Amino acid sequence: MKLKAIILAAGAGTRMKSKTPKVLHKVCGQTMLGHVIDVANKTNVEECIAVVGHGSDKVKESLSSDVKTVLQTERLGTGHAVMMAEEHIEDGTILVLSGDGPLITEETLNKMMDYHKKQNFKATVLTTDLENPKGYGRIIRDSKGDLEKIVEEKDANEEQKAITEINSGIYCFDGASLRKALPKLTSDNNQKEYYLTDILYILRNMGSKVGVYKTKYYEEIMAVNSRVQLAEVEAIMRKRIAEKHMANGVTIINPDHTYIENTVEVGADTIIYPGAILSGNTVIGEDSVIGQNSRIENSTIANGVEVQSSTIIESKVDENTKIGPYAYLRPKSNIGKNVKIGDFVEVKNATIGDNSKASHLSYIGDADVGNNVNIGCGVVFVNYNGKDKNRSIVENNAFVGSNANLVAPVTVRENGYIACGSTITDEVPNDSLAIARARQENKIGWVKKKDLIKK
């Protein structure tokens, strides 16, 4: 039997006050819709169908090619949204999910589906209890405790509004039964909308069994309708991610002030300090230290690396290397083992070999630096001539003195030395010292002659 997921993602999200469609707002670096699709895929759905509407072009652009879309041109309720996907409803199991509910987990969905199948229900709704149920549809049970109906808050009386068990907006349907019930759906309510909740009532009247699966994890059903709720959901997701890493042996000094996206991998015995931002496809090895306020994006950090208050973007850092404080590794930086990239050093599109060091205040751009190379303070790899970027090569065991400029394209051969303050435009041969600066000349008494002595 096929398992499909229909994800409702057509809402405008007016309370977000944003040009961005609501479901494309991000939680821990990924769109809310993306989170829901990922969870659906983890339940082994064979097909995801996103019902899009407001900002449909942008929403479609955010989706991978394996996610099908249907357009809801008029937003006439959740039932109407599912009607738009009717051609995709086949025999089997249909999950209906909310694109603005990124906290739902595959564990809860799997438990609901197992319960649904074991009890031979034709529809099952996921519910939970909330202390403050305002805004949610209320679960109305009959005298036996089974589902009688769901009443939307807009249509609820005061007695019904006092009920704390609420509808999550997440359902499990038998596909054939859902397809039969959809044509019977009407908009006979205060809002003149087609409510998906009415399908449950229709199925009961058709003699079908309808179930309720209640979860105690109320935060999983939280929907986002405002920036405040977005921040609340972000905090919960961030806590989940931090707890997952801590359970795997990572020390996070202050999880409330550490920002790790769900796609990040961190090895055991690594320590992460407050203010760290780890995002994208970042992989951090074991026994590393990620210092306060460091940002690492789409990068690979090996074992035993220390990063102090630095930024690393789309780069690689090998074992036992120290970065920072206040270093900046721009894209395509490839740093070797036991390297020191010190304070206010910027590296871009460059390879730096093992045991080399640039301790402070240097720019290394478009360069291939060998092993055991010393880059002095204030060194600049001059890689841009106003039209083209050119590369510099510094071979093993070379020494580049402070305040030197290497004007690319240029090569410093093995064991070459560059005197401080030199501007190098020609190749430096092996075992040679290059000096490219004017000889010092002292003009005795010049200040006095010019009457520049301060009185």
C-alpha positions, -999 to 999 in steps of 0.1 A, spaced: 0 0 0 13 34 -9 21 61 16 18 97 4 20 130 22 -1 161 12 15 192 27 -7 223 31 15 253 21 -8 278 4 -14 303 32 -4 339 29 7 343 65 -5 379 68 5 382 105 41 375 95 40 409 77 65 397 51 71 396 14 83 360 18 57 332 18 51 320 53 63 284 48 96 297 34 106 314 66 135 296 81 139 277 114 175 268 122 186 275 87 160 255 68 125 266 55 96 254 76 83 236 46 117 219 41 116 206 77 81 191 71 92 175 39 123 160 55 102 145 83 77 131 58 106 115 39 119 99 71 85 81 75 93 66 41 65 83 21 67 75 -15 55 109 -27 51 144 -12 25 167 -27 28 204 -16 -4 224 -20 9 259 -29 -9 292 -33 5 325 -20 39 331 -35 36 298 -54 65 305 -77 89 311 -48 76 281 -30 81 259 -60 116 272 -65 125 261 -30 115 225 -36 134 196 -50 123 180 -82 109 149 -65 82 170 -46 50 174 -67 29 206 -64 -7 216 -69 -20 251 -70 -48 264 -48 -57 296 -65 -84 305 -40 -78 298 -3 -111 284 7 -100 263 37 -80 232 45 -106 209 29 -104 229 -3 -66 226 -3 -69 188 -1 -94 188 -29 -68 204 -51 -46 173 -46 -75 149 -53 -58 134 -84 -29 123 -63 -51 105 -37 -49 67 -43 -55 36 -23 -31 34 6 -23 58 34 -25 96 31 -7 118 56 -19 154 57 7 178 72 10 215 78 38 234 60 40 259 89 45 232 115 82 223 114 85 207 148 66 175 140 88 144 143 89 111 124 85 93 157 51 108 164 40 103 128 50 67 128 32 60 161 1 77 148 2 57 116 8 24 135 -22 32 158 -43 41 127 -36 8 110 -39 -15 141 -73 0 149 -84 -2 113 -94 35 113 -103 52 80 -91 85 95 -70 95 125 -64 130 138 -34 139 159 -43 159 190 -27 172 222 -37 192 253 -28 229 256 -32 251 286 -40 280 263 -59 265 233 -68 298 217 -68 297 179 -70 260 176 -99 237 166 -114 218 196 -118 181 198 -154 171 207 -157 136 220 -189 115 224 -201 97 255 -177 68 248 -147 91 245 -145 87 207 -143 116 183 -176 132 175 -164 162 156 -138 191 155 -151 226 160 -130 255 147 -125 284 172 -144 308 149 -174 285 151 -171 274 187 -194 284 216 -180 293 250 -183 258 264 -164 244 234 -137 270 237 -131 258 273 -119 224 259 -81 220 260 -77 191 236 -70 206 203 -66 196 166 -30 196 154 -40 199 118 -22 166 111 -42 136 99 -38 101 86 -64 89 61 -73 58 42 -69 70 7 -99 54 -8 -122 66 20 -108 102 17 -115 102 -20 -151 91 -14 -157 117 13 -142 148 -4 -172 153 -28 -195 155 3 -176 184 18 -195 217 20 -187 253 31 -218 255 54 -201 274 83 -195 310 95 -164 314 73 -178 298 42 -148 276 40 -143 239 33 -129 225 66 -109 193 64 -121 186 99 -156 180 85 -143 150 66 -140 132 99 -177 138 106 -186 127 70 -166 95 74 -184 87 107 -218 92 90 -206 68 62 -201 42 89 -163 44 90 -142 43 122 -124 76 130 -97 77 156 -79 102 178 -42 98 186 -31 121 214 5 131 219 19 145 251 46 164 231 25 195 225 54 215 211 54 192 180 22 206 167 31 243 171 22 262 140 39 295 130 16 324 123 38 354 135 73 364 141 69 358 178 59 322 171 87 318 146 112 327 174 95 303 198 97 274 173 134 283 166 142 281 203 127 246 206 144 234 174 177 248 186 173 230 219 165 197 202 196 200 180 219 209 210 205 180 231 212 156 202 248 166 200 253 166 238 238 130 239 265 121 214 294 134 235 297 171 225 301 197 252 280 228 246 287 254 273 255 273 269 229 257 246 206 287 248 233 308 231 246 284 206 232 282 171 236 248 153 217 239 122 202 204 118 226 196 89 257 200 110 278 170 123 300 173 154 324 147 168 326 135 204 346 155 230 344 187 209 336 218 230 314 246 217 314 279 234 285 305 235 277 325 204 290 299 180 270 297 147 274 264 129 255 261 96 250 243 63 269 212 55 295 217 82 314 187 97 335 192 128 357 163 141 365 151 175 384 169 203 381 203 187 373 236 204 349 261 187 354 293 206 329 320 214 312 339 186 328 318 159 309 313 126 315 282 105 294 276 74 296 247 49 331 238 61 350 208 73 370 210 105 392 180 114 400 165 148 418 186 174 413 220 157 409 251 178 388 280 163 387 312 184 362 340 176 367 335 138 347 331 106 352 301 83 331 299 51 332 269 26 367 259 36 386 230 51 409 229 82 430 199 89 440 183 122 455 202 152 454 236 135 447 268 154 425 295 138 421 330 153 412 349 172 395 371 146 407 352 115 386 350 84 387 320 61 368 329 29 356 303 4 381 277 -10 406 280 18 423 247 25 444 247 56 468 219 65 478 201 97 494 220 126 490 253 110 486 286 128 463 312 113 463 340 138 445 372 146 433 394 117 446 370 91 424 367 60 427 337 37 408 333 4 410 306 -23 443 295 -10 460 263 2 484 264 32 505 234 39 513 215 71 532 233 99 530 267 83 520 298 101 506 333 95 504 346 130 488 380 125 476 408 102 481 392 68 461 387 36 467 354 17 445 353 -14 448 331 -45 479 313 -33 495 279 -29 517 280 3 538 249 11 548 232 43 568 249 71 563 284 56 564 315 78 542 344 67 552 375 87 530 403 101 515 426 75 522 404 45 499 409 15 495 386 -14 486 411 -41 464 389 -63 444 415 -83 456 438 -111 423 455 -116 412 430 -143 424 395 -134 431 374 -103 465 357 -104 481 332 -81 512 332 -60 533 301 -51 554 299 -20 572 266 -17 582 246 13 604 261 41 602 296 27 602 327 49 582 358 41 592 388 62 569 413 77 552 440 55 562 422 23 541 423 -8 540 394 -32 527 407 -65 511 378 -84 518 359 -105 550 352 -86 569 322 -71 590 319 -41 611 287 -44 620 263 -16 640 278 12 636 312 -3 637 342 21 621 376 16 634 406 35 608 425 55 593 455 36 600 441 2 577 442 -28 584 410 -48 575 409 -85 600 384 -98 607 347 -89 628 341 -57 653 312 -64 659 283 -40 680 291 -9 680 328 -18 673 361 0 652 386 -19 654 423 -10 632 447 -29 633 480 -11 651 514 -14 683 517 6 679 539 37 694 574 34 697 597 65 697 635 58 715 649 88 700 682 101 671 682 77 644 688 103 662 718 118 668 733 83 632 730 75 623 747 108 601 717 118 613 714 154 584 717 178 589 746 203 
